[in-house]
Amino acid sequence: MSILLIFLLIATSATLAFGQGTRVGFYQRTCPRAESIVTSAVTSAFRSNSTIAPGLLRMHFHDCFVNGCDASVLIDGPNTEKTGVPNLLLRGFEVIDNAKAQIEAICPGVVSCADILALAARDSVVLTRGITWRVPTGRRDGLVSLASDTDILPGLRDSVTAQRNLFDRKGLSVQDLVALVGGHTIGTAACGTFSHRLQNFTADGGPDPTIAPAFLARLLALCPSGGDPFRRVPLDDGSEGRFDTSFFANLRNARGVLQTDQLLWGDASTRTLVQRFLGVRGSASLNFGVEFGRSMVKMSNIEVKTGTVGEIRRVCTAIN
């Protein structure tokens, strides 16, 4: 049996277990072109700017962890989730708006923005040479979007315990945590998100001791003291544009960019999973692509709204 077939079986079983009313092929009769339109919109944007892929993946994560996967992160206006500090650097909104407009033109009032975002996140992984998975759909869009609610999102200095507790509250396991953080195999981080690690991190003014010396020198060259805090640095040094396991290899080699990422190697419970994703001898290996897809299915069904709850927005930036 092929790896892809095994993966699809796992994804299907995960949908049944965590779907909460969503299902694969939800729009097969009501708007059969919906998924292909989303794929086309994401592909077109990716060809113009490949950084759109990690942007859409991160946006979906930020949406799901705040009041569930309900597209509340897409709403414009003062004091909405978009204006929350953790969301200020999100990008890719125009891709979702484009896909929504095309779908509304042929299937008005049928396909939710929440589903479009979930599909776009999957397509982003595929475009960066990751494995595909079947996305359960049938979500409805939320009616509330508050900047204050974004405080729940993981912080840049959270301990592994804090990260695990957050994921546990969302019904996600420690394996889901490590797999989903592995999404940092694509994308970049602004210097300002990790500059605190480079100097004055320890009591005597030194850098974070978990950073390999050679990598520290590289980060300091890219993000010098007093430099541009918005300069982007690859989260997966050497393989930023490809969805693979090199991110985990970098953690093993003390080359994690974000403090929260590198801590996964320092904690015994998460280090074991990093090793399994790397296929380290002596541990039961895990296929990262397969497990990432499975965890994405679980995450994409956090507190979803289905049936008559919420609405199907006419445009993704505003409540009807």
Steps between C-alpha positions, in 0.01 A plus 500: 500500500646839402582772751249731333219244526582436866495875555160542339357224717640667811364838392156350439492335843614827659215681329249256641649531846541877516267635232227634730261528205749569223577244231711456191312599185243718676459721192501221243139569400447861603823649361715231336762746373567658840815307588654536156437876506680530833791294368522718190496823702771379737713365216478827309601703807780256582650535151518876553625481858590167661492652852122489473508128588632529857285810540178311431608206715569729794175689448299177523677409825430843648136475396441158651657573838278803558134404541537210259548471123237756402686755282469765773863593427393630157260771621601864453436777750631657819571260785448189286735200512694644207609787724619277785877512552560132407321558168658822384745322269251253350485502122300340221160657567469607137531137387202396710301803379579412139392138538183606681405748227541236230295247693225750581467572129389143430373374839375799701449445870622140501871476586632640828812708537609262775502212252685705240773575755530133602530393136753775426720385788508147357576629151786709641667189637458313171652789305810484720537129417321361804254209500133575435205404720123502467351805670163455671270793421162626616614768746304820539642845565506658843326818610754624753853634448678672789863605522502414870429134420836467324671502839446123505742444212841350587755753621853533368647396837251234608640195673429154361263449793306813405487390137383152596229640727367723223488215250340271757222753556432487128485119497843461341774269624871560552558320169263745332698783659834383362354414159325835460801699617680309227304721260784745565693300244371767260496871561689769683500695824564869560821584685295661774338166588825339613754782553463458878687170464808656342623713788410584860314171521688371804564673831854590394387652170577203279293345220265203528739210569284260298606670174796338325793751494536503121126550456499777760761686296284459190189632677692796642620588152143491370345669803758731661420705807308807386427344163168467315264300727284414197776336296397144419715197582425140392352285777653193340855601413605342172155375396252781555298438184455124525266309727735238647660381825805727492329728755526220754863436405571866570347467847724200567798707390407801719402706197140580588414866440207547739547432869179295514621283212842423650342413834342195332848344490574592860193328646510119523136449401524705182860408412393137463243602240751719314727195483217281376419746222867488406499120500781483755631147547361334809170686498173413328505738204204712394432625148492876544288571193236245598485607864496868412196445279327301770567773758376764257171313464465500878595865531270608218204368698566684824167642623358514148159647434268287287129466424323823589775642722677805354448596136638480148653843440450675168849647535764370737591839645160580653210337681184498286 
